[in-house]
Amino acid sequence: MFDEKTVQCFLENQLQLYPEKVAETYEEAENFLEECMAVVVDSVREVWEFFEEEGVDMEGAGEEEILEADEVFEIGDGRYLIIE
């Protein structure tokens, strides 16, 4: 379900969301993403839409603030990983 770039992004940056690592290996990271129903979106707009659909109050928030949310990981190819 998650491609190598997505899993690697989470594995390398997981401490932005969690106080300690939740995965040590690629396989653990992939399993974690599947279990927590992480989502990959293709643009900043889709990140915004995801938060709107989830009912997150974004009143007054700008694009940068949304992308700085701990649960949003920039994959590096224009896509974003969101951990629910």
C-alpha positions, 0 to 999 in steps of 0.5 A: 500500500505504501511505496518505499519513499513513503515508508522511508520518509516516516522511518527517518522522521517519525520523531517529529510526531512521537517522543520515541521511535515506533519503528526501527525497521522498514517492515515495522514502519510499513506495518505501523503506517498500515495499522494507523491508517496513514494517508498519502495525498498528492498536494498541499490542497489535498492535505487541507481537504483531508483536515476539513473532512476530518473536522479539524478546526483550521480557521485562520491557519495558513498553508505553512501552519497546516504543513507544520502539523506534527502529523504531516510528513513531506515525502519530498516529491510533492506528496504528503504523508498524514498520520491519523 
